[in-house]
């Protein structure tokens, strides 16, 4: 008997998912997409299977704006195990070396000073970065080590939440592209005892925080009780990740031309930069950019409102 193809729904919005331990970001996306029965979906940057926490998932028209969440700052709570180094820099790797931990809290606090602000990081071999088209983690599993260029990242917050040797719980706020595994490994090197990430939880991604995140258990319960449509209650608007951007509202006349790809003039609009754009009824219709002559040019449009 031929299998009946599932007809997916046109779902638009952002769901802030609390990714569970052991699930890849893509597995998380596909699971939630299945529960929502959504046509189109995308996530906003990978979390390692070891990591839990905030993973914004975009559906439908919201996928057009996922890049801006990918570029956003992040927040983490990590438990660093001092005295043990591993092949991957986290608890999933094989142990390379064990050392005695004689570090006190004052030494830990002092070591953290050198990691705050603008720093350089060498990306780990166990990462999704590519070399000649191959992800580094695949090369690492094959026993290869390739040269990686140091990258500039910004650590805006790095504080000790708890310290019970050999475990140090750290709160981190950082720019995109920061590797917490590398941060912890480098910290262990400075302390002279080595370290790896024992636990990692993302507490913030752009404007989204852990308090907004919905667990898989909650989604599955809602699905069991009310079907896919019941999960719509957890969706945020497509522009929820851009609420910190300046907002302009167009007249009905201007919105018509803007939605047909034409730049328009808006009284008292910002002089430069990217903007959220609403129509005359207050509906989000896309993002625009201020041109050199002061008009608002469309950059990414909502397909239908």
Secondary structure by P-SEA (a helix, b strand, c coil): cbbbbbbbcccbbbbbccccccccaaaaaaaaaaaacccccccccccccccccbbbbbccccccaaaaaaabbbbbbbbbbcccccccccccccccbbbbbcccaaaaaaaacccccccccccccccccccccccaaaaaaabbbbbbbbbbbbbcbbbbccccccbbbbbbbbcccccaaaaaaaaaaaacbbbbbcbbbbcccccccccccccaaaaaaaaacccccccccccccccccccccbbbbbcaaaaaaaaabbbbbbcccccccbbbbbcccccccbbbbbcccbbbbbccccccc
